[in-house]
Amino acid sequence: MRLSSFAVSFLAIAVSAATAAAEDTLPARRAGLWELKTVMDEGNGPREQALKICIDASMEANTLAASAADHKANCTKYEVKTTDGVTTADGECKYNGRDVISRTEMSGDFKQAFNIKISSTTSDATKQQSIVIKRTISQTGNYLSESCGDLKAGEAMGTDGSKIAVQ
């Protein structure tokens, strides 16, 4: 079994969401090997995926910069607040002509563990029929090791051993 497009897409979304708030209030993820467990539901029932990913300081810096540029270019609203150890990011953005309203909640120290929950609504009223997709995504990240073993920085591996480059 190869890594699904769901896994790749979510990994990009989760990294962007997690690091978007990191610009203001969260520390960068610790360099090393992380295990990410993700559950995504777009209305057809939850899909689960587990990955291991190798993170390094350069990757985090690149992700932070790309996230900041993405939100600046595509969002009319992007507010980040931290209360009682939970950081929330509320956004109103436009991607590929579609409106995306999202709320991301992040907790953890991002050195040993983190939790991310994203709720979003994507709507496309440019066609004859209006399309609305409600999506929920939950991800837990757990630090495994300073050594990434066979993975290089920016690589992820699925439970079947297949590798992909995420950056």
C-alpha positions in Angstrom: 0.0 0.0 0.0 1.4 3.4 -1.0 0.8 6.6 0.8 -2.6 8.0 -0.1 -3.2 11.4 -1.6 -5.2 11.9 1.6 -2.1 11.4 3.7 0.0 13.8 1.5 -2.7 16.4 1.4 -3.4 16.3 5.1 0.3 16.4 5.9 0.6 19.6 4.0 -2.5 21.1 5.7 -1.5 20.0 9.2 2.0 21.2 8.9 0.8 24.6 7.5 -1.8 25.0 10.2 0.5 24.0 13.0 3.3 26.2 11.9 1.1 29.2 10.9 0.4 29.8 14.5 4.0 28.9 15.4 5.1 32.2 13.9 3.4 34.0 16.8 3.2 31.7 19.7 4.4 28.1 19.2 7.9 26.7 19.3 9.0 24.9 16.2 8.8 21.1 16.2 11.9 19.5 17.6 14.2 18.0 15.0 14.1 14.3 14.7 11.7 11.5 13.9 7.9 12.1 14.6 5.0 9.7 14.4 1.8 11.4 13.0 -1.6 9.8 13.3 -4.4 11.5 11.3 -8.1 11.1 11.1 -9.9 13.0 8.3 -13.7 13.1 7.6 -15.3 15.0 4.7 -18.8 13.6 5.3 -18.2 10.0 4.0 -16.8 8.6 7.3 -13.4 8.9 8.9 -10.2 7.9 7.1 -7.2 7.1 9.2 -3.5 7.3 8.3 -0.3 6.9 10.2 3.1 8.3 9.1 6.6 8.7 10.4 8.3 12.0 9.3 11.8 13.3 9.6 11.9 17.0 10.7 15.0 19.2 10.7 15.4 22.9 11.6 15.8 23.9 8.0 12.5 22.2 7.1 10.7 24.0 9.9 12.1 27.4 8.9 10.9 26.7 5.3 7.5 25.6 6.4 7.1 28.7 8.6 8.0 31.0 5.8 5.7 29.2 3.2 2.8 29.2 5.7 3.2 33.0 6.3 3.3 33.7 2.6 0.3 31.5 1.9 -1.9 33.1 4.5 -0.9 36.6 3.5 -1.7 35.8 -0.2 -4.9 33.9 0.3 -6.7 35.0 3.5 -8.7 38.1 4.2 -8.7 37.1 7.9 -6.2 35.0 9.9 -6.3 35.5 13.6 -4.1 33.5 16.1 -4.8 33.5 19.8 -3.5 31.4 22.7 -5.6 30.8 25.8 -4.9 28.3 28.6 -2.3 26.4 26.5 -4.5 26.1 23.5 -3.7 28.1 20.3 -6.6 28.7 17.9 -6.3 30.0 14.4 -9.4 31.3 12.6 -9.2 31.9 8.9 -11.2 33.1 6.0 -9.3 32.3 2.8 -9.8 31.7 -0.9 -8.1 28.7 -2.6 -8.7 27.8 -6.3 -11.7 30.1 -6.4 -13.3 28.4 -3.3 -14.0 30.1 0.0 -12.5 28.3 3.0 -13.5 29.1 6.5 -11.5 27.3 9.1 -10.8 26.9 12.8 -7.6 25.2 14.0 -7.0 24.3 17.6 -3.5 23.3 18.7 -2.1 22.0 22.0 1.1 20.4 23.2 4.6 21.5 23.5 5.6 20.6 19.9 8.9 19.2 21.5 7.5 15.8 22.6 3.9 15.8 21.5 1.1 17.9 19.9 -2.6 17.7 19.0 -4.2 19.5 16.1 -7.9 19.7 15.3 -9.1 21.5 12.2 -12.7 22.2 11.2 -13.4 23.8 7.9 -16.1 24.6 5.4 -15.2 24.9 1.7 -17.8 26.4 -0.6 -17.8 26.9 -4.3 -20.7 29.0 -5.6 -19.1 29.7 -9.0 -20.8 26.8 -10.7 -24.5 26.4 -11.5 -24.8 24.3 -8.3 -23.3 25.4 -5.0 -20.9 22.9 -3.5 -20.2 22.8 0.3 -17.7 20.5 1.9 -17.4 20.3 5.7 -14.2 18.7 6.8 -12.8 17.7 10.2 -9.2 16.7 10.7 -7.5 15.5 13.8 -3.8 14.8 14.2 -1.5 13.7 17.0 2.2 14.0 16.8 4.6 12.1 19.0 8.4 12.6 19.1 10.1 9.2 18.6 13.8 9.8 18.3 16.6 12.2 17.6 17.7 9.9 14.8 15.5 9.5 11.7 17.1 6.2 10.7 16.6 5.6 6.9 14.5 8.8 6.5 16.1 12.0 5.3 14.8 15.4 6.4 11.6 16.1 4.7 10.7 12.5 4.0 7.8 10.6 5.4 7.1 6.9 5.5 3.7 5.1 5.6 3.0 2.0 7.7 3.7 -0.1 4.6 7.3 1.3 4.3 6.7 3.5 1.3 8.4 6.8 1.3 7.5 10.2 0.0 9.1 13.6 0.0 7.0 16.2 1.8 9.3 19.2 1.3 
